[in-house]
């Protein structure tokens, strides 16, 4: 699993290669998933979603810093959907 990257096209058209999440980013993603299941979306949920997306996207091969302001909610949802599938696929691979 060492050199596995997820290709993501940023809103400005730039392609970035995002690596597997570190423990901190994975914890942020789990928190976002849990908060997203609640009926009432709060500012805490939105902030957590933007923070997690920024942190995960900033773990890219080119070391490009991605700010939460660079994204909108729909883009974040699409990213997490694709990135989540990428993580599952990589974790299911035999060593």
trRosetta pair geometry for C-beta under 8 A, 3 or more apart (Angstrom, degrees):
i j d omega theta_ij theta_ji phi_ij phi_ji
1 4 5.3 -46 -167 -6 65 131
1 20 6.7 24 163 -32 114 154
1 90 5.5 93 -131 178 109 105
1 91 7.9 35 -104 -85 146 42
1 93 6.7 151 -76 67 92 127
1 95 7.7 -61 -13 -119 94 66
4 19 7.1 104 83 -146 64 65
4 20 5.9 48 78 -39 109 105
4 86 8.0 160 156 169 112 102
4 90 5.1 110 159 -120 165 134
5 17 3.9 16 168 177 142 102
5 18 6.3 137 -162 62 78 34
5 19 5.7 -45 -103 -85 77 55
5 60 8.0 76 -149 -148 115 66
5 61 5.9 -8 -115 -46 148 121
6 17 7.1 146 65 -161 37 53
6 18 4.7 -30 61 64 94 95
6 19 7.8 -174 15 -75 81 9
6 82 7.0 141 -175 130 126 98
6 83 5.5 108 133 -116 170 74
6 86 4.2 30 -96 -169 122 174
7 15 6.0 -11 -165 -170 97 107
7 16 7.7 154 -151 81 49 38
7 17 5.9 -25 -94 -102 61 70
7 18 7.9 179 -79 18 12 79
8 15 7.3 152 78 -154 37 58
8 16 5.5 -23 65 64 88 85
8 17 7.9 159 20 -94 74 22
8 18 5.7 22 4 -8 122 119
8 57 7.0 -96 81 -123 152 96
8 79 6.0 41 -140 -127 137 98
8 82 7.3 147 -99 91 95 135
8 83 7.4 -7 -72 -69 129 103
9 13 6.6 -22 -174 -147 101 32
9 14 7.4 153 -156 79 57 34
9 15 5.4 -31 -98 -97 68 71
10 13 6.9 -31 74 39 77 20
10 14 4.5 -3 40 61 121 85
10 15 7.4 -152 6 -79 81 20
10 16 6.1 58 -38 -5 107 110
10 57 8.0 103 -95 -168 100 133
10 66 7.4 -148 -111 -119 125 118
10 70 6.9 -27 -165 156 115 125
11 70 6.6 -178 33 165 118 79
11 71 6.9 171 -20 -105 126 51
11 72 7.6 87 -81 5 146 91
11 75 6.0 -47 -64 -104 106 157
12 70 7.7 -58 -17 -161 108 107
14 64 7.8 -138 137 169 142 174
16 57 6.8 73 91 -169 149 85
16 60 4.3 -35 175 -144 113 153
16 61 7.3 173 -174 33 69 83
16 62 6.4 -105 -132 27 86 114
16 64 6.0 -111 -112 48 127 130
16 66 7.5 -104 3 -62 175 128
17 60 5.7 121 69 -164 50 88
17 61 4.0 7 74 3 112 125
17 62 7.2 107 35 -13 88 85
18 56 6.5 41 -166 152 134 82
18 57 6.1 -66 -98 -123 129 45
18 59 6.1 70 -156 84 79 80
18 60 5.1 -51 -90 -96 58 80
18 61 7.8 -110 -67 -15 19 78
18 83 6.7 -33 91 -117 143 118
19 59 5.3 -95 50 141 94 101
19 60 7.0 169 -4 -116 79 28
19 61 6.8 122 -45 -63 95 71
20 87 6.6 115 -134 -114 85 85
20 90 6.3 -133 -91 107 119 160
21 24 8.0 -131 171 69 96 55
21 25 3.7 -132 -158 93 108 116
21 26 4.5 145 107 -56 127 77
21 29 6.5 -104 -75 -9 175 134
21 56 5.7 -40 -97 -120 108 97
21 59 6.7 126 -114 55 54 161
21 87 7.1 -13 11 -102 103 131
22 25 5.3 89 50 14 69 101
22 26 7.0 -134 96 -6 32 93
22 59 6.9 -168 -7 -112 96 150
23 26 5.7 -59 -145 39 29 111
23 27 6.2 32 156 -22 65 106
24 27 5.8 -54 -151 34 28 112
24 28 6.6 30 151 -19 62 104
24 55 7.2 -106 119 172 102 142
25 28 5.5 -51 -150 34 36 114
25 29 6.4 38 151 -20 66 103
25 52 7.0 117 -156 -155 68 75
25 55 5.1 -168 -107 125 93 112
25 56 4.8 124 -166 -86 127 77
25 59 6.3 -68 -51 -15 161 146
26 29 5.6 -51 -149 35 34 112
26 30 6.5 36 152 -20 65 103
27 30 5.7 -52 -148 34 32 112
27 31 6.5 35 152 -20 64 104
28 31 5.7 -53 -150 35 32 113
28 32 6.4 34 152 -20 65 105
28 48 7.0 -171 -164 -173 83 84
28 51 6.6 -121 -156 109 132 95
28 52 3.8 175 143 -108 113 95
28 55 5.9 73 45 57 167 146
28 56 7.4 -150 80 -43 125 98
29 32 5.6 -52 -149 35 33 113
29 33 6.4 35 152 -20 65 104
29 52 5.5 141 -75 -172 54 133
29 56 6.8 64 -64 -65 111 138
29 80 7.0 165 -141 -136 102 109
29 84 7.6 168 -179 -89 133 93
30 33 5.6 -53 -150 35 33 113
30 34 6.4 31 152 -17 65 105
31 34 5.8 -57 -149 38 31 110
31 35 6.2 26 156 -15 67 109
31 48 5.7 -110 119 -173 112 136
31 52 7.3 -172 64 -71 99 134
32 35 5.8 -57 -142 41 29 108
32 36 6.0 34 156 -26 64 110
32 45 7.6 105 -140 -161 63 69
32 48 5.3 -175 -88 128 77 104
32 49 5.0 111 -138 -94 118 65
32 52 4.9 -91 -39 16 137 161
32 80 7.3 -118 111 -118 141 154
33 36 5.7 -54 -145 33 27 115
33 37 7.0 32 154 -26 59 102
34 37 6.0 -55 -161 22 33 113
34 38 7.9 42 145 -29 59 93
35 38 5.9 -39 -168 8 46 115
35 42 7.8 -94 -170 42 112 95
35 44 6.9 -132 -142 113 142 93
35 45 4.2 -178 152 -114 122 89
35 48 5.7 93 26 65 161 148
35 49 7.6 -129 83 -50 127 90
36 41 7.8 12 -126 -105 52 97
36 45 6.6 133 -76 -162 52 118
36 49 7.4 89 -71 -83 105 118
38 41 7.2 144 86 -81 96 44
38 42 7.7 -13 95 -4 143 97
38 45 7.0 -134 50 -80 120 138
41 45 5.0 -114 -157 72 71 147
41 46 6.7 77 165 -48 105 90
42 45 5.0 111 53 0 67 98
42 46 7.4 -132 101 2 42 86
43 46 5.6 -54 -149 40 38 111
43 47 6.0 39 153 -20 70 107
44 47 5.8 -55 -143 39 28 110
44 48 6.1 28 157 -20 64 109
45 48 5.9 -57 -147 37 26 110
45 49 6.3 27 154 -21 63 108
46 49 5.7 -55 -149 34 29 113
46 50 6.5 24 156 -13 64 107
46 73 7.7 -52 -135 -97 94 112
47 50 6.0 -59 -148 40 30 107
47 51 6.1 28 156 -18 66 111
48 51 5.7 -56 -141 40 28 111
48 52 6.1 28 159 -19 64 109
49 52 6.0 -55 -145 37 25 109
49 53 6.4 24 157 -17 61 109
49 73 7.4 37 120 -127 143 78
49 76 5.8 90 158 147 104 149
50 53 5.8 -57 -146 37 29 110
50 54 6.2 29 157 -18 64 109
50 68 3.9 60 170 -150 107 127
50 71 7.0 173 -132 73 81 116
50 76 6.9 -80 -93 -93 53 155
51 54 5.8 -57 -148 38 28 111
51 55 6.2 26 156 -18 64 109
51 68 6.6 -26 -73 -76 40 135
52 55 5.8 -57 -146 38 29 110
52 56 6.1 22 160 -14 66 110
53 56 6.1 -58 -142 41 27 105
53 57 5.9 19 163 -12 65 115
53 66 7.8 -92 135 118 77 125
53 68 6.7 104 73 -115 102 77
53 71 5.8 -100 127 71 142 169
53 76 4.5 -75 -80 -130 156 103
53 79 6.2 92 -137 78 107 143
53 80 7.1 -82 -92 -54 94 100
54 57 6.1 -61 -138 44 22 105
54 58 6.1 23 160 -22 61 114
54 66 5.6 -161 -143 101 61 85
54 67 6.1 -3 -129 -159 120 21
54 68 4.4 -60 -55 -61 130 76
54 71 7.5 -145 -70 14 76 130
55 58 5.9 -61 -148 35 23 111
55 59 7.1 24 152 -22 59 102
56 59 5.9 -56 -162 25 36 110
56 79 7.9 148 92 143 127 124
56 83 6.8 78 152 175 142 163
57 60 6.5 -4 172 -42 51 113
57 66 3.9 -48 110 56 116 158
57 71 7.8 160 -5 -53 163 138
57 79 7.1 -28 -73 -172 112 153
58 64 7.3 -126 -133 95 58 54
58 65 5.3 13 -130 -136 111 49
58 66 4.8 -142 -68 30 73 84
60 63 6.7 -151 76 -55 73 19
60 64 5.6 -22 66 40 131 87
60 66 7.4 82 -9 -24 127 117
66 70 5.7 -105 -167 51 77 143
66 71 7.5 48 166 -34 110 113
67 70 4.9 111 65 -13 77 100
68 71 6.2 -73 -164 40 43 103
71 75 4.9 -138 -157 85 87 125
71 76 5.3 91 153 -58 132 91
71 79 7.8 -48 -139 -7 137 143
72 75 5.1 91 54 11 69 105
72 76 7.1 -133 99 -7 33 92
73 76 5.7 -58 -150 36 31 112
73 77 6.3 31 155 -19 67 105
74 77 5.8 -54 -149 35 31 111
74 78 6.4 29 154 -16 65 107
75 78 5.8 -56 -147 39 31 110
75 79 6.2 34 154 -22 65 107
76 79 5.7 -53 -146 35 30 113
76 80 6.4 25 158 -15 65 106
77 80 6.1 -57 -147 38 28 106
77 81 6.4 31 154 -23 63 107
78 81 5.7 -54 -149 33 30 114
78 82 6.5 19 159 -8 65 108
79 82 6.2 -67 -152 44 28 102
79 83 5.6 19 159 -14 69 118
80 83 5.6 -57 -129 47 29 109
80 84 5.7 38 164 -28 65 108
81 84 6.1 -53 -146 31 20 112
81 85 6.9 18 154 -15 57 106
82 85 5.8 -57 -153 35 33 110
82 86 6.4 36 149 -22 66 106
83 86 5.3 -50 -149 34 36 117
83 87 6.5 38 152 -21 66 101
84 87 5.8 -51 -149 33 32 111
84 88 6.5 32 153 -18 64 105
85 88 5.7 -52 -149 36 33 113
85 89 6.3 34 153 -21 65 107
86 89 5.8 -58 -150 36 28 112
86 90 6.4 23 156 -15 65 109
87 90 5.9 -59 -147 39 30 108
87 91 6.1 24 158 -16 66 111
88 91 6.0 -61 -144 40 27 107
88 92 6.2 21 159 -18 64 112
89 92 6.0 -63 -148 36 26 107
89 93 7.1 41 151 -38 60 96
90 93 5.8 -39 -159 6 36 117
